[in-house]
């Protein structure tokens, strides 16, 4: 009998951890149906049950799995894909489907490993199959803690040349300071602020204790036209930014308290265009903050 080594560390986490739960959820056709439907949003579960031809029990049990795995969350009474859910549906599932359809050709690549023919044949096969690779088609950086995300966002804002689009459920004074510096260089930027963040007493205190940010906000607030052109307030599902159209950072957060889980920095103009469209949708629906509202946000 062939002996298998016991998996430890990262490999064990993949096999027995959260990823295994994710794969189990995605293995069911009903789950994929619901995940697809949440791409446009489910406002009425009764209609969705009829549309997807599911029983209420099947629908709600699979929907709960999608919520528990972080692929779907409820925003303003609408079930929608999270950032992770969108990536899984748009990138991961199509890639897996193409790879499965081409399993015989891919097996040849494994057979040729270590031979002189490996590289040439591998490239020919992959070019012919046109299997998308998330890691190869984009420059992806995984960010595992909030402070690292802040540092990365500040760096890319400091290097911005044309534009910054920022949608955030945080008001981190360090990032605000970096975006204000970019405005002094002529970089165009716009902000979408999560609606609940301005009601936070701690956020207000942090803003007040940052003289540079407070002075910049006061300056902007003195001109209502400027404010209407650079800031909107609306509930947003997660924080993200697009710099110069092709450098993208988006965060996956814990829905109940919007606490940080993980973030990704991706350099890809196609993804930048999609995130920009997403930004514009919220921008158009957002509330234009008045000078009085911005100023009153400093009152503790």
C-alpha positions as CSV (number, residue, x, y, z in Angstrom):
1,X,0.0,0.0,0.0
2,X,1.3,3.4,-0.9
3,X,2.2,5.5,2.1
4,X,1.0,9.1,2.3
5,X,2.8,11.7,4.4
6,X,0.8,13.5,7.0
7,X,0.1,17.1,5.9
8,X,1.1,19.9,8.3
9,X,1.1,23.6,8.4
10,X,-0.3,25.4,5.4
11,X,-1.2,22.2,3.5
12,X,-3.2,21.0,6.5
13,X,-5.1,24.3,6.6
14,X,-6.0,23.9,2.9
15,X,-7.3,20.4,3.5
16,X,-9.1,20.7,6.8
17,X,-9.6,24.5,7.2
18,X,-11.8,27.1,5.8
19,X,-10.9,26.3,2.2
20,X,-12.4,22.8,2.6
21,X,-15.6,24.4,3.8
22,X,-15.6,26.7,0.8
23,X,-15.1,23.9,-1.7
24,X,-17.8,21.8,-0.1
25,X,-20.2,24.7,-0.5
26,X,-19.3,25.4,-4.1
27,X,-19.6,21.7,-5.0
28,X,-23.4,21.9,-4.9
29,X,-25.3,23.1,-8.0
30,X,-27.9,24.9,-5.9
31,X,-25.2,27.0,-4.3
32,X,-23.8,28.0,-7.7
33,X,-27.3,29.0,-8.8
34,X,-27.7,31.3,-5.8
35,X,-24.2,32.7,-6.1
36,X,-24.8,33.6,-9.7
37,X,-28.1,35.3,-8.8
38,X,-26.5,37.4,-6.0
39,X,-24.3,38.9,-8.7
40,X,-27.2,41.2,-9.5
41,X,-28.7,41.1,-6.0
42,X,-31.6,39.2,-4.4
43,X,-34.1,41.6,-3.1
44,X,-37.0,39.2,-2.7
45,X,-36.2,35.6,-1.6
46,X,-39.7,34.4,-2.6
47,X,-39.2,35.5,-6.2
48,X,-35.6,34.0,-6.2
49,X,-36.9,30.6,-4.9
50,X,-39.4,30.5,-7.8
51,X,-36.9,31.8,-10.4
52,X,-34.2,29.3,-9.3
53,X,-36.8,26.4,-9.0
54,X,-35.7,25.6,-5.4
55,X,-37.6,24.6,-2.3
56,X,-37.4,27.1,0.5
57,X,-35.4,24.6,2.6
58,X,-32.8,24.1,-0.1
59,X,-32.6,27.8,-0.9
60,X,-32.1,29.0,2.7
61,X,-29.7,26.3,3.6
62,X,-27.5,27.0,0.6
63,X,-27.8,30.7,1.1
64,X,-26.6,30.3,4.7
65,X,-23.6,28.4,3.4
66,X,-22.7,31.3,1.1
67,X,-23.0,33.8,3.9
68,X,-21.0,31.6,6.3
69,X,-18.2,31.3,3.8
70,X,-18.1,35.0,3.2
71,X,-19.2,34.8,-0.5
72,X,-22.5,36.6,0.1
73,X,-23.7,39.2,2.6
74,X,-26.9,41.2,3.1
75,X,-26.7,44.9,2.4
76,X,-29.7,47.1,2.9
77,X,-32.0,44.0,2.7
78,X,-30.4,42.8,-0.5
79,X,-28.2,39.7,-0.7
80,X,-25.1,40.5,-2.8
81,X,-21.8,38.9,-3.7
82,X,-18.9,40.1,-1.5
83,X,-15.6,41.0,-3.0
84,X,-14.4,37.4,-2.4
85,X,-17.6,36.1,-3.9
86,X,-17.2,38.2,-7.0
87,X,-13.6,37.0,-7.5
88,X,-14.6,33.3,-7.0
89,X,-17.4,33.6,-9.5
90,X,-15.7,35.8,-12.1
91,X,-12.2,34.3,-12.0
92,X,-11.9,31.0,-10.0
93,X,-14.9,29.1,-11.3
94,X,-14.3,29.8,-15.1
95,X,-10.7,28.8,-14.6
96,X,-11.6,25.5,-12.9
97,X,-14.1,24.8,-15.6
98,X,-11.6,25.2,-18.4
99,X,-9.0,23.3,-16.5
100,X,-11.4,20.4,-16.0
101,X,-12.5,20.3,-19.7
102,X,-8.8,20.2,-20.6
103,X,-7.7,17.6,-18.0
104,X,-6.3,15.2,-20.6
105,X,-4.1,17.9,-22.2
106,X,-3.0,19.1,-18.7
107,X,-2.0,15.5,-17.8
108,X,0.5,15.5,-20.6
109,X,2.2,18.5,-19.0
110,X,2.6,16.5,-15.8
111,X,3.9,13.5,-17.7
112,X,6.6,15.7,-19.4
113,X,7.9,17.2,-16.1
114,X,11.7,17.1,-15.9
115,X,12.2,16.5,-19.6
116,X,13.7,18.7,-22.2
117,X,10.2,19.0,-23.9
118,X,8.5,20.3,-20.8
119,X,8.7,24.1,-21.2
120,X,8.0,24.2,-24.9
121,X,5.0,21.8,-24.8
122,X,3.6,23.3,-21.7
123,X,3.5,26.8,-23.2
124,X,2.0,25.6,-26.4
125,X,-0.7,23.7,-24.6
126,X,-1.5,26.6,-22.2
127,X,-1.6,29.1,-25.1
128,X,-4.0,26.8,-27.0
129,X,-6.3,26.2,-24.1
130,X,-6.3,29.8,-23.0
131,X,-6.9,28.9,-19.4
132,X,-6.9,32.1,-17.3
133,X,-4.5,32.3,-14.4
134,X,-5.3,34.8,-11.7
135,X,-1.8,34.9,-10.4
136,X,-0.1,35.2,-13.8
137,X,-2.5,37.6,-15.5
138,X,-2.3,40.1,-12.7
139,X,0.2,41.2,-10.2
140,X,-1.5,40.2,-6.9
141,X,-0.3,40.9,-3.4
142,X,-2.2,39.5,-0.4
143,X,-2.3,41.8,2.6
144,X,-2.9,40.1,5.9
145,X,-3.3,42.9,8.4
146,X,-4.8,46.4,8.5
147,X,-1.6,48.3,9.2
148,X,0.1,46.7,6.2
149,X,-2.9,47.7,4.0
150,X,-2.6,51.3,5.2
151,X,1.1,51.4,4.4
152,X,0.5,50.1,0.9
153,X,-2.4,52.5,0.2
154,X,-0.2,55.4,1.3
155,X,2.6,54.3,-0.9
156,X,0.4,54.0,-4.0
157,X,-1.3,57.3,-3.3
158,X,2.1,59.0,-2.9
159,X,3.0,57.6,-6.3
160,X,-0.3,58.5,-8.0
161,X,0.0,60.6,-11.1
162,X,-3.5,61.0,-12.4
163,X,-6.4,59.9,-10.2
164,X,-7.4,58.3,-6.9
165,X,-10.9,56.9,-6.4
166,X,-11.4,55.9,-2.8
167,X,-14.4,54.2,-1.2
168,X,-13.9,53.4,2.5
169,X,-15.6,52.2,5.6
170,X,-12.6,53.7,7.5
171,X,-11.4,57.3,7.9
172,X,-7.8,56.7,8.5
173,X,-6.1,60.1,9.0
174,X,-2.8,58.8,7.5
175,X,-4.5,57.8,4.2
176,X,-6.5,61.0,4.1
177,X,-3.2,62.9,4.6
178,X,-1.7,61.0,1.6
179,X,-4.6,61.8,-0.6
180,X,-4.5,65.5,0.3
181,X,-0.8,65.5,-0.6
182,X,-1.7,64.1,-4.0
183,X,-4.2,66.9,-4.6
184,X,-1.4,69.4,-4.1
185,X,0.4,67.6,-7.0
186,X,-2.6,67.9,-9.2
187,X,-3.9,64.4,-8.9
188,X,-7.7,64.2,-9.2
189,X,-9.4,62.3,-6.4
190,X,-12.9,61.5,-5.2
191,X,-14.0,59.9,-2.0
192,X,-17.0,57.7,-1.1
193,X,-17.4,57.5,2.7
194,X,-19.3,54.7,4.4
195,X,-22.4,56.3,5.9
196,X,-21.9,54.9,9.4
197,X,-18.3,56.0,9.8
198,X,-19.1,59.7,10.3
199,X,-21.3,58.9,13.3
200,X,-18.4,57.2,15.1
201,X,-17.1,59.2,18.0
202,X,-13.7,57.6,17.8
203,X,-13.4,58.5,14.2
204,X,-14.3,62.1,14.9
205,X,-11.7,62.3,17.7
206,X,-9.0,60.9,15.4
207,X,-9.8,63.5,12.8
208,X,-9.7,66.3,15.3
209,X,-6.3,65.1,16.6
210,X,-4.8,65.3,13.1
211,X,-4.1,69.0,12.4
212,X,-3.2,68.4,8.7
213,X,-6.4,66.5,8.0
214,X,-8.6,68.8,10.0
215,X,-7.2,71.9,8.2
216,X,-7.6,70.2,4.8
217,X,-11.2,69.2,5.6
218,X,-12.0,72.6,6.9
219,X,-10.6,74.2,3.7
220,X,-12.7,71.8,1.5
221,X,-15.8,72.3,3.7
222,X,-15.6,76.1,3.1
223,X,-16.3,75.5,-0.5
224,X,-19.6,73.6,-1.1
225,X,-18.8,73.1,-4.8
226,X,-15.5,71.5,-4.1
227,X,-17.1,69.2,-1.5
228,X,-19.8,68.1,-3.9
229,X,-17.2,67.2,-6.5
230,X,-14.9,65.2,-4.3
231,X,-17.1,63.4,-1.7
232,X,-20.2,61.3,-1.4
233,X,-21.7,59.5,1.6
234,X,-23.4,56.1,1.2
235,X,-23.4,52.6,2.7
236,X,-20.7,50.5,0.9
237,X,-20.2,46.7,1.1
238,X,-16.4,46.9,1.4
239,X,-13.5,49.4,1.2
240,X,-11.5,49.7,-2.1
241,X,-9.5,52.2,-4.1
242,X,-8.4,52.6,-7.7
243,X,-5.2,54.6,-8.4
244,X,-4.4,55.7,-12.0
245,X,-6.9,53.3,-13.3
246,X,-4.9,50.1,-12.9
247,X,-3.6,49.8,-9.3
248,X,-6.4,48.4,-7.2
249,X,-6.7,47.6,-3.5
250,X,-9.8,46.1,-2.0
251,X,-10.5,44.7,1.4
252,X,-12.6,41.8,2.6
253,X,-14.1,42.6,6.0
254,X,-16.2,41.0,8.6
255,X,-19.8,42.1,8.0
256,X,-21.1,42.5,11.5
257,X,-18.5,45.0,12.7
258,X,-16.6,45.8,9.4
259,X,-13.4,44.5,10.9
260,X,-10.4,43.7,8.7
261,X,-10.0,40.2,7.4
262,X,-7.7,40.4,4.4
263,X,-7.0,42.7,1.5
264,X,-5.6,42.4,-2.0
265,X,-3.5,44.8,-4.1
266,X,-3.9,44.0,-7.8
267,X,-2.3,45.8,-10.8
268,X,-4.6,45.2,-13.7
269,X,-6.4,47.7,-15.9
270,X,-9.4,45.4,-16.6
271,X,-10.1,45.0,-12.9
272,X,-9.6,48.7,-12.5
273,X,-12.2,49.4,-15.1
274,X,-14.7,47.1,-13.3
275,X,-14.0,48.6,-9.9
276,X,-14.4,52.1,-11.4
277,X,-17.8,51.2,-12.7
278,X,-18.7,49.9,-9.3
279,X,-17.4,53.1,-7.8
280,X,-19.4,55.3,-10.2
281,X,-22.6,53.4,-9.3
282,X,-22.2,54.2,-5.6
283,X,-21.1,57.7,-6.5
284,X,-24.3,58.5,-8.4
285,X,-26.5,57.0,-5.7
286,X,-24.5,58.7,-2.8
287,X,-25.6,61.6,-0.8
288,X,-23.7,64.9,-1.4
289,X,-22.4,66.1,1.9
290,X,-23.1,69.7,2.8
291,X,-20.6,72.0,4.3
292,X,-22.6,71.9,7.6
293,X,-22.6,68.1,7.6
294,X,-18.8,67.9,7.2
295,X,-18.2,70.5,9.8
296,X,-20.7,69.0,12.3
297,X,-18.8,65.6,12.0
298,X,-16.1,67.1,14.2
299,X,-18.5,67.7,17.1
300,X,-17.8,65.1,19.8
